[in-house]
Amino acid sequence: MARPRPTPAPPPTAPLAAELLGGPTAFFQRLRPAPPLLWRYVLPPVLAALLAGVVYALLLRPVVEATAEGAGAFAAHAINVFGTFFLTVMGAALMAGLGGLGAGREGRAPEVYGATFVLLPPLYGALGVLLLLSGTDPKQFALGQELGQVVLGEIMQGSLYRVTVLLLLLAPLAQFALAYRGFLTLTGDRRRALLGTLLPLLPVLAVTALGLAPLLAAW
């Protein structure tokens, strides 16, 4: 009588993106034996991009309310949200593409960088709540031909607005620090870990600064 074939062991389960917050080294050690999957951590970048768009729209809300109303104001808010969403997704694509060139296939850059985006939704959510509660009133500013620039210049004097812009600009640096740890854990090669981290660094910071350019110019 033939012996029954042993049931093959299921493949190792990859950790949830949120588990990265509990410790990057343990997270990437658990990810290493799991089968590669390009879109495994696609949700954190999408959620972070959406919340980044909301935060940017809230930053510019006093300007929009001072210069537009009705459908025009709604369209301006939608453009601000979508523009930042698009640039954030572009940044994520640069991380995955250039990071993959540097770290190689073993570095699994789309998964590494995708997971690092889990840091951003709590930050952006907190900033959004603070901006909603702050509520700058555009009626306090004097009317004039350059009302939008006046309002933008005035709101950027507030500490909350400056801190928010600074955090939006520098938040990717925390992602790159975690990505380096991930590449080093997955490849065991310090050179590839550095290349996977440094190649997308300046392009992503440039894209981020481009999106915040109107606010940075009014600093």
Disulfide bonds with the S-S distance in Angstrom:
none
